Amino acid sequence: MRATLMLLVSRVAAFTSRIAPAKRVVRMASGLTDHEKFLFDLNGYLVVRGALSADEIGELNAAIDAHSHEAISRDATALKNAKRAGCFGAKGSRRDLGGMLNWEQDGFRKLLAH
């Protein structure tokens, strides 16, 4: 579940960067460096270290833990990353957990305006 949170946070959080002071930074109109844009295009997300405080992460993790029993196993082969286990596959089913914006805990709603 925490991997799901990391992916969600990396997609929703404001895009900032940590670049060595000696490196020249050329920001595009979007606020991303060329390298960040490349990584986003390549992976579909950016990891933004320090975008959330430890308290915010704790609040989000607690909400996920409180709702983890609601996760739905997706057993159909079409929903797996790979048809067979191997370097792109995994044993077991993919588990989806949604509805975070409707939970009584408001941590995920706060991310929208973070």
CYANA upper distance limits for C-alpha pairs under 8 A (distance plus 0.5 A):
  1 MET  CA      5 LEU  CA      7.03
  1 MET  CA     64 ILE  CA      7.39
  1 MET  CA     65 ASP  CA      8.33
  1 MET  CA     68 SER  CA      7.90
  2 ARG  CA      6 MET  CA      6.77
  2 ARG  CA     61 ASN  CA      7.31
  2 ARG  CA     64 ILE  CA      8.40
  3 ALA  CA      7 LEU  CA      6.78
  4 THR  CA      8 LEU  CA      6.64
  5 LEU  CA      9 VAL  CA      6.39
  5 LEU  CA     60 LEU  CA      8.13
  5 LEU  CA     61 ASN  CA      7.98
  6 MET  CA     10 SER  CA      6.44
  7 LEU  CA     11 ARG  CA      6.77
  7 LEU  CA     45 TYR  CA      7.95
  8 LEU  CA     12 VAL  CA      6.60
  9 VAL  CA     13 ALA  CA      5.99
  9 VAL  CA    111 LEU  CA      8.32
 10 SER  CA     45 TYR  CA      6.60
 10 SER  CA     46 LEU  CA      5.96
 10 SER  CA     47 VAL  CA      5.56
 10 SER  CA     48 VAL  CA      6.56
 11 ARG  CA     45 TYR  CA      5.92
 11 ARG  CA     46 LEU  CA      7.13
 12 VAL  CA    111 LEU  CA      7.30
 12 VAL  CA    112 LEU  CA      7.40
 13 ALA  CA     48 VAL  CA      7.91
 13 ALA  CA     51 ALA  CA      7.10
 13 ALA  CA    111 LEU  CA      7.27
 13 ALA  CA    112 LEU  CA      8.40
 13 ALA  CA    114 HIS  CA      7.19
 14 ALA  CA     51 ALA  CA      7.65
 14 ALA  CA    114 HIS  CA      7.50
 15 PHE  CA     31 GLY  CA      8.02
 15 PHE  CA     32 LEU  CA      7.55
 15 PHE  CA     46 LEU  CA      8.17
 15 PHE  CA     48 VAL  CA      7.09
 16 THR  CA     31 GLY  CA      8.47
 16 THR  CA     32 LEU  CA      7.97
 16 THR  CA     48 VAL  CA      6.90
 16 THR  CA     51 ALA  CA      8.11
 17 SER  CA     32 LEU  CA      8.48
 17 SER  CA     48 VAL  CA      7.28
 17 SER  CA     49 ARG  CA      8.44
 18 ARG  CA     49 ARG  CA      8.35
 19 ILE  CA     23 LYS  CA      7.28
 19 ILE  CA     25 VAL  CA      8.30
 25 VAL  CA     33 THR  CA      7.18
 26 VAL  CA     33 THR  CA      6.18
 26 VAL  CA     34 ASP  CA      7.52
 27 ARG  CA     31 GLY  CA      6.14
 27 ARG  CA     32 LEU  CA      5.96
 27 ARG  CA     33 THR  CA      4.97
 27 ARG  CA     34 ASP  CA      7.46
 28 MET  CA     32 LEU  CA      6.12
 28 MET  CA     33 THR  CA      6.42
 28 MET  CA     34 ASP  CA      7.50
 32 LEU  CA     36 GLU  CA      6.24
 32 LEU  CA     37 LYS  CA      6.52
 33 THR  CA     37 LYS  CA      6.71
 34 ASP  CA     38 PHE  CA      6.66
 35 HIS  CA     39 LEU  CA      6.73
 36 GLU  CA     40 PHE  CA      6.58
 36 GLU  CA     46 LEU  CA      7.80
 37 LYS  CA     41 ASP  CA      6.55
 38 PHE  CA     42 LEU  CA      6.52
 39 LEU  CA     43 ASN  CA      6.40
 39 LEU  CA     44 GLY  CA      8.14
 39 LEU  CA     45 TYR  CA      7.96
 39 LEU  CA     46 LEU  CA      7.31
 40 PHE  CA     44 GLY  CA      5.39
 40 PHE  CA     45 TYR  CA      5.42
 40 PHE  CA     46 LEU  CA      6.09
 41 ASP  CA     45 TYR  CA      8.23
 52 LEU  CA     56 GLU  CA      6.46
 52 LEU  CA     57 ILE  CA      6.97
 53 SER  CA     57 ILE  CA      6.83
 54 ALA  CA     58 GLY  CA      6.56
 55 ASP  CA     59 GLU  CA      6.66
 56 GLU  CA     60 LEU  CA      6.78
 56 GLU  CA    107 GLY  CA      7.79
 57 ILE  CA     61 ASN  CA      6.54
 58 GLY  CA     62 ALA  CA      6.54
 59 GLU  CA     63 ALA  CA      6.80
 59 GLU  CA    107 GLY  CA      6.85
 60 LEU  CA     64 ILE  CA      6.80
 60 LEU  CA    107 GLY  CA      6.18
 60 LEU  CA    108 PHE  CA      7.38
 61 ASN  CA     65 ASP  CA      6.58
 62 ALA  CA     66 ALA  CA      6.60
 63 ALA  CA     67 HIS  CA      6.90
 63 ALA  CA    105 GLN  CA      6.84
 63 ALA  CA    107 GLY  CA      8.18
 64 ILE  CA     68 SER  CA      6.21
 67 HIS  CA     71 ALA  CA      7.97
 68 SER  CA     97 LEU  CA      7.77
 70 GLU  CA     97 LEU  CA      7.15
 71 ALA  CA     95 ARG  CA      6.32
 71 ALA  CA     96 ASP  CA      5.78
 71 ALA  CA     97 LEU  CA      5.02
 71 ALA  CA     98 GLY  CA      8.16
 72 ILE  CA     95 ARG  CA      5.79
 72 ILE  CA     96 ASP  CA      5.72
 72 ILE  CA     97 LEU  CA      7.02
 73 SER  CA     93 SER  CA      6.18
 73 SER  CA     94 ARG  CA      6.25
 73 SER  CA     95 ARG  CA      4.94
 73 SER  CA     96 ASP  CA      7.07
 74 ARG  CA     79 LEU  CA      6.93
 74 ARG  CA     80 LYS  CA      8.22
 74 ARG  CA     93 SER  CA      6.12
 74 ARG  CA     94 ARG  CA      5.75
 74 ARG  CA     95 ARG  CA      6.41
 74 ARG  CA     96 ASP  CA      7.81
 75 ASP  CA     79 LEU  CA      7.61
 75 ASP  CA     80 LYS  CA      8.07
 75 ASP  CA     92 GLY  CA      8.44
 75 ASP  CA     93 SER  CA      5.75
 75 ASP  CA     94 ARG  CA      7.51
 76 ALA  CA     80 LYS  CA      7.50
 77 THR  CA     82 ALA  CA      8.39
 77 THR  CA     83 LYS  CA      6.50
 78 ALA  CA     83 LYS  CA      8.28
 79 LEU  CA     94 ARG  CA      8.14
 80 LYS  CA     89 GLY  CA      8.06
 80 LYS  CA     93 SER  CA      7.90
 80 LYS  CA     94 ARG  CA      7.13
 81 ASN  CA     88 PHE  CA      7.14
 81 ASN  CA     89 GLY  CA      6.47
 82 ALA  CA     88 PHE  CA      6.28
 82 ALA  CA     89 GLY  CA      5.27
 82 ALA  CA     90 ALA  CA      8.35
 83 LYS  CA     89 GLY  CA      7.51
 84 ARG  CA     89 GLY  CA      6.40
 84 ARG  CA     90 ALA  CA      8.16
 85 ALA  CA     89 GLY  CA      4.73
 85 ALA  CA     90 ALA  CA      5.41
 85 ALA  CA     91 LYS  CA      6.54
 86 GLY  CA     90 ALA  CA      7.12
 99 GLY  CA    103 TRP  CA      7.24
100 MET  CA    108 PHE  CA      6.71
100 MET  CA    109 ARG  CA      8.37
101 LEU  CA    106 ASP  CA      7.78
101 LEU  CA    108 PHE  CA      6.35
101 LEU  CA    109 ARG  CA      5.92
106 ASP  CA    110 LYS  CA      6.77
107 GLY  CA    111 LEU  CA      7.12
108 PHE  CA    112 LEU  CA      7.61
109 ARG  CA    113 ALA  CA      8.11
110 LYS  CA    114 HIS  CA      6.60
